[in-house]
Amino acid sequence: MGELYNENLAWVYDEIYQGFIDYKAEYEFYKNLCNGSNSKRILEIACGTGNLAKSFTTDFSTYVGLDFSESMLNIAKKKFPAGNFIQGDMRQLNFVKQFDNILITGRSTSYLLNSTDLKQTFKSAHTALEDKGLFMFDCIHADLFIPYIIKNSSVVHKSTYNKKQFERDSYWVKNKNNNYHLIDWKSTYYQLKDSEKIVLGKDSTLFRVFTIKEITEALQHSGFKILEIMDRETYAFDTNVYVCQKK
């Protein structure tokens, strides 16, 4: 994980992504998937600054938001003091009571950089789920994303939130590691104010994109049955959304 999730830039993440993502629509998407299984207890992994937490807490009896970044969780707790947020690692979930649904949101599977990380996360989710519980997550689609960055090594995304204008300039290239689809990503964050571009910070990170075959094999190895794989576009990435059931 890069600087974006640490103390200096976590507030930038919180504001700029609320301009990138329609969180109301994002919530309705996941709510519809969860309602199909009569869910009551929901764990959101990679809850970030808590942009979905209040909605989940309103509609479901139990919601827990987990994130690796304490800086992100500090913002979430300030925005929604009644929320149930905990710091933790998706590879090592440790709960006394199991959940009906577990979600990994925001394409956060991208930080599972090797097969061990991926399998540990899936097995950990399997253990934390009730029998026949649902596991849902999204991944950046390698077969679409890698050809895109070969043709487009840089891209600019603009965001407006709370009467502020932001810009993110991204530069990405496929990492030389031949074992996985790893991406080197460098980005600079700006606030646009009075015709000026004010640098808010820079981030450099390594992330992973996945083929359907890679995810399918890891899920089957971890004891999940795949119910559905959906193609879903986002503001910047083509993704696959997986809906799986604990066997």
KEMI-506094 format. One record per residue (C-alpha): x, y, z; residue number from 1; residue in three letters. Coordinates in Angstrom, 2 decimals, padded with zeros to 5 digits, always signed. Layout:
REC        xx        yy        zz     k     r
REC         X         Y         Z   NUM   ALA
...
//
This chain:
REC        xx        yy        zz     k     r
REC   +000.00   +000.00   +000.00     1   MET
REC   +001.19   +003.47   -000.85     2   GLY
REC   +001.23   +006.89   +000.80     3   GLU
REC   -002.39   +007.54   -000.19     4   LEU
REC   -003.59   +005.44   +002.75     5   TYR
REC   -001.32   +007.03   +005.35     6   ASN
REC   -001.82   +010.07   +007.55     7   GLU
REC   -000.64   +012.76   +005.12     8   ASN
REC   -002.86   +011.78   +002.19     9   LEU
REC   -005.78   +009.85   +003.71    10   ALA
REC   -007.92   +013.01   +003.68    11   TRP
REC   -007.14   +013.45   -000.03    12   VAL
REC   -008.37   +009.92   -000.68    13   TYR
REC   -011.56   +010.63   +001.24    14   ASP
REC   -012.42   +013.76   -000.71    15   GLU
REC   -011.20   +012.90   -004.20    16   ILE
REC   -012.84   +009.46   -004.28    17   TYR
REC   -016.20   +010.90   -003.31    18   GLN
REC   -015.95   +012.77   -006.59    19   GLY
REC   -014.80   +009.69   -008.51    20   PHE
REC   -017.39   +007.23   -007.13    21   ILE
REC   -021.14   +007.48   -006.69    22   ASP
REC   -021.25   +005.83   -003.27    23   TYR
REC   -025.05   +005.80   -003.21    24   LYS
REC   -025.07   +003.69   -006.39    25   ALA
REC   -022.16   +001.62   -005.05    26   GLU
REC   -024.12   +000.84   -001.91    27   TYR
REC   -027.29   -000.07   -003.80    28   GLU
REC   -025.27   -002.48   -005.94    29   PHE
REC   -023.94   -004.37   -002.93    30   TYR
REC   -027.19   -004.08   -000.97    31   LYS
REC   -029.08   -005.85   -003.76    32   ASN
REC   -026.55   -008.68   -003.75    33   LEU
REC   -026.75   -009.01   +000.03    34   CYS
REC   -030.54   -008.83   +000.21    35   ASN
REC   -030.76   -011.79   -002.13    36   GLY
REC   -029.37   -013.96   +000.67    37   SER
REC   -031.41   -012.50   +003.58    38   ASN
REC   -028.23   -011.18   +005.15    39   SER
REC   -028.08   -009.82   +008.69    40   LYS
REC   -024.38   -009.79   +009.63    41   ARG
REC   -022.06   -008.07   +007.15    42   ILE
REC   -018.29   -007.59   +007.15    43   LEU
REC   -016.88   -005.02   +004.74    44   GLU
REC   -013.16   -005.53   +004.20    45   ILE
REC   -011.24   -002.45   +003.03    46   ALA
REC   -013.95   -000.11   +004.28    47   CYS
REC   -011.54   +002.81   +003.92    48   GLY
REC   -012.93   +006.12   +005.20    49   THR
REC   -016.38   +004.60   +005.74    50   GLY
REC   -018.32   +005.90   +002.76    51   ASN
REC   -020.61   +002.83   +002.74    52   LEU
REC   -020.75   +002.22   +006.48    53   ALA
REC   -023.71   +004.37   +007.47    54   LYS
REC   -025.92   +002.88   +004.76    55   SER
REC   -025.02   -000.70   +005.73    56   PHE
REC   -025.62   +000.05   +009.41    57   THR
REC   -029.04   +001.52   +008.64    58   THR
REC   -030.25   -001.46   +006.60    59   ASP
REC   -028.61   -004.45   +008.32    60   PHE
REC   -028.56   -005.54   +011.95    61   SER
REC   -024.79   -005.96   +012.21    62   THR
REC   -022.09   -004.21   +010.18    63   TYR
REC   -018.34   -004.35   +010.78    64   VAL
REC   -015.93   -002.28   +008.73    65   GLY
REC   -012.34   -003.52   +008.61    66   LEU
REC   -009.32   -001.78   +007.12    67   ASP
REC   -005.56   -002.16   +007.32    68   PHE
REC   -004.96   +001.61   +007.50    69   SER
REC   -005.47   +003.29   +010.87    70   GLU
REC   -005.38   +006.71   +009.18    71   SER
REC   -008.34   +005.77   +006.98    72   MET
REC   -010.25   +004.37   +009.95    73   LEU
REC   -009.66   +007.55   +011.96    74   ASN
REC   -011.50   +009.49   +009.26    75   ILE
REC   -014.27   +006.90   +009.15    76   ALA
REC   -014.79   +007.15   +012.91    77   LYS
REC   -014.98   +010.94   +012.78    78   LYS
REC   -017.52   +010.88   +009.95    79   LYS
REC   -019.63   +008.12   +011.50    80   PHE
REC   -018.94   +007.79   +015.26    81   PRO
REC   -021.64   +005.13   +015.64    82   ALA
REC   -019.90   +002.83   +013.17    83   GLY
REC   -018.23   -000.43   +014.17    84   ASN
REC   -014.73   -000.09   +012.69    85   PHE
REC   -011.69   -002.24   +013.43    86   ILE
REC   -008.12   -002.33   +012.18    87   GLN
REC   -007.08   -005.66   +010.69    88   GLY
REC   -005.55   -007.70   +007.89    89   ASP
REC   -007.83   -009.45   +005.40    90   MET
REC   -005.40   -012.36   +005.28    91   ARG
REC   -005.89   -013.05   +009.01    92   GLN
REC   -009.52   -012.50   +009.98    93   LEU
REC   -010.23   -013.42   +013.58    94   ASN
REC   -013.86   -013.17   +014.70    95   PHE
REC   -015.73   -015.08   +017.40    96   VAL
REC   -019.04   -014.92   +015.50    97   LYS
REC   -019.33   -015.65   +011.78    98   GLN
REC   -020.89   -013.41   +009.12    99   PHE
REC   -023.65   -014.00   +006.56   100   ASP
REC   -021.83   -011.87   +003.98   101   ASN
REC   -018.25   -010.73   +003.53   102   ILE
REC   -017.40   -008.02   +001.01   103   LEU
REC   -014.05   -006.74   -000.22   104   ILE
REC   -014.85   -003.37   -001.77   105   THR
REC   -012.96   -000.77   -003.80   106   GLY
REC   -010.88   -003.24   -005.83   107   ARG
REC   -008.75   -003.77   -002.72   108   SER
REC   -007.86   -007.28   -003.89   109   THR
REC   -005.26   -005.38   -005.95   110   SER
REC   -002.96   -005.39   -002.91   111   TYR
REC   -002.81   -009.18   -002.74   112   LEU
REC   +000.45   -009.30   -004.64   113   LEU
REC   +001.17   -013.01   -004.73   114   ASN
REC   -000.64   -016.34   -004.67   115   SER
REC   -000.02   -016.85   -000.95   116   THR
REC   -001.71   -013.54   -000.09   117   ASP
REC   -004.67   -014.40   -002.33   118   LEU
REC   -005.19   -017.90   -000.94   119   LYS
REC   -004.76   -016.75   +002.68   120   GLN
REC   -007.40   -014.07   +002.17   121   THR
REC   -009.89   -016.46   +000.58   122   PHE
REC   -009.34   -019.12   +003.26   123   LYS
REC   -009.64   -016.49   +005.97   124   SER
REC   -012.95   -015.30   +004.51   125   ALA
REC   -014.15   -018.89   +004.25   126   HIS
REC   -013.51   -019.43   +007.97   127   THR
REC   -015.24   -016.17   +008.94   128   ALA
REC   -018.42   -017.03   +006.99   129   LEU
REC   -021.46   -019.00   +008.10   130   GLU
REC   -022.22   -022.14   +006.09   131   ASP
REC   -023.54   -021.11   +002.66   132   LYS
REC   -022.61   -017.50   +003.42   133   GLY
REC   -021.75   -015.22   +000.51   134   LEU
REC   -018.34   -013.78   -000.33   135   PHE
REC   -018.30   -010.87   -002.80   136   MET
REC   -015.41   -008.83   -004.16   137   PHE
REC   -014.17   -007.04   -007.26   138   ASP
REC   -010.90   -007.33   -009.18   139   CYS
REC   -009.34   -005.26   -011.92   140   ILE
REC   -009.66   -007.26   -015.15   141   HIS
REC   -006.11   -008.08   -016.32   142   ALA
REC   -007.09   -009.02   -019.87   143   ASP
REC   -008.56   -005.54   -020.39   144   LEU
REC   -006.38   -003.37   -018.17   145   PHE
REC   -002.93   -004.46   -019.34   146   ILE
REC   -003.61   -003.78   -023.05   147   PRO
REC   -005.04   -000.41   -022.01   148   TYR
REC   -001.94   +000.75   -020.12   149   ILE
REC   +000.33   -000.42   -022.93   150   ILE
REC   -001.44   +002.11   -025.15   151   LYS
REC   -002.03   +004.68   -022.38   152   ASN
REC   +000.91   +004.97   -020.01   153   SER
REC   -000.58   +008.04   -018.35   154   SER
REC   -004.07   +009.27   -017.59   155   VAL
REC   -005.69   +012.23   -015.83   156   VAL
REC   -008.79   +011.86   -013.65   157   HIS
REC   -010.65   +014.92   -012.36   158   LYS
REC   -012.94   +015.05   -009.37   159   SER
REC   -015.28   +017.62   -007.82   160   THR
REC   -016.45   +017.24   -004.24   161   TYR
REC   -017.76   +019.69   -001.66   162   ASN
REC   -017.12   +022.61   -004.05   163   LYS
REC   -013.47   +021.59   -004.40   164   LYS
REC   -011.84   +020.52   -007.64   165   GLN
REC   -009.14   +017.86   -007.67   166   PHE
REC   -006.97   +016.18   -010.27   167   GLU
REC   -004.99   +012.95   -010.21   168   ARG
REC   -002.25   +012.42   -012.79   169   ASP
REC   -001.37   +008.73   -013.04   170   SER
REC   +001.55   +006.98   -014.71   171   TYR
REC   +001.55   +003.21   -014.86   172   TRP
REC   +003.59   +000.43   -016.42   173   VAL
REC   +003.58   -003.35   -016.17   174   LYS
REC   +006.09   -004.57   -013.63   175   ASN
REC   +008.91   -006.80   -014.90   176   LYS
REC   +007.86   -009.64   -012.58   177   ASN
REC   +006.74   -012.39   -014.94   178   ASN
REC   +004.91   -014.51   -012.35   179   ASN
REC   +002.00   -012.14   -011.69   180   TYR
REC   +000.23   -009.25   -013.40   181   HIS
REC   +001.80   -006.51   -011.31   182   LEU
REC   +001.53   -002.81   -012.09   183   ILE
REC   +003.83   +000.03   -011.01   184   ASP
REC   +001.66   +003.08   -010.42   185   TRP
REC   +002.86   +006.60   -009.70   186   LYS
REC   +000.39   +009.40   -009.13   187   SER
REC   +000.33   +013.07   -008.21   188   THR
REC   -002.67   +014.66   -006.53   189   TYR
REC   -003.63   +018.29   -007.08   190   TYR
REC   -006.28   +020.73   -005.95   191   GLN
REC   -007.37   +023.14   -008.67   192   LEU
REC   -007.87   +026.59   -007.19   193   LYS
REC   -008.05   +029.98   -008.93   194   ASP
REC   -006.49   +028.55   -012.12   195   SER
REC   -003.62   +027.05   -010.12   196   GLU
REC   -002.66   +023.41   -009.61   197   LYS
REC   -001.63   +022.98   -006.00   198   ILE
REC   +000.28   +019.76   -005.31   199   VAL
REC   -001.32   +017.88   -002.42   200   LEU
REC   +000.99   +014.89   -002.49   201   GLY
REC   +002.50   +012.04   -004.48   202   LYS
REC   +002.02   +008.32   -004.26   203   ASP
REC   +003.92   +005.34   -005.61   204   SER
REC   +002.57   +001.83   -005.26   205   THR
REC   +002.60   -001.67   -006.68   206   LEU
REC   -000.71   -003.40   -007.32   207   PHE
REC   -001.99   -006.52   -009.01   208   ARG
REC   -004.65   -007.21   -011.64   209   VAL
REC   -006.15   -010.65   -012.18   210   PHE
REC   -007.36   -013.00   -014.88   211   THR
REC   -010.60   -014.87   -014.30   212   ILE
REC   -008.64   -018.12   -014.32   213   LYS
REC   -006.38   -016.98   -011.47   214   GLU
REC   -009.30   -015.99   -009.25   215   ILE
REC   -011.40   -019.04   -010.14   216   THR
REC   -008.63   -021.47   -009.23   217   GLU
REC   -007.92   -019.72   -005.92   218   ALA
REC   -011.62   -019.72   -004.98   219   LEU
REC   -012.05   -023.39   -005.76   220   GLN
REC   -008.91   -024.22   -003.78   221   HIS
REC   -010.33   -022.28   -000.80   222   SER
REC   -013.72   -024.02   -000.68   223   GLY
REC   -015.97   -021.57   -002.53   224   PHE
REC   -018.58   -022.16   -005.19   225   LYS
REC   -018.78   -019.34   -007.76   226   ILE
REC   -022.38   -018.24   -008.25   227   LEU
REC   -021.79   -015.38   -010.66   228   GLU
REC   -019.03   -013.37   -012.33   229   ILE
REC   -020.12   -009.93   -013.50   230   MET
REC   -018.35   -007.43   -015.73   231   ASP
REC   -018.54   -003.97   -014.19   232   ARG
REC   -017.08   -000.68   -015.37   233   GLU
REC   -015.84   +001.93   -012.89   234   THR
REC   -014.55   +005.47   -013.31   235   TYR
REC   -011.09   +004.17   -014.22   236   ALA
REC   -010.99   +000.37   -014.39   237   PHE
REC   -012.83   -002.53   -015.97   238   ASP
REC   -013.57   -004.98   -013.19   239   THR
REC   -014.95   -008.43   -012.54   240   ASN
REC   -017.29   -008.79   -009.57   241   VAL
REC   -017.36   -012.29   -008.04   242   TYR
REC   -020.30   -013.61   -006.03   243   VAL
REC   -019.33   -016.83   -004.25   244   CYS
REC   -020.82   -019.16   -001.68   245   GLN
REC   -019.11   -021.08   +001.09   246   LYS
REC   -019.48   -024.79   +000.45   247   LYS
//
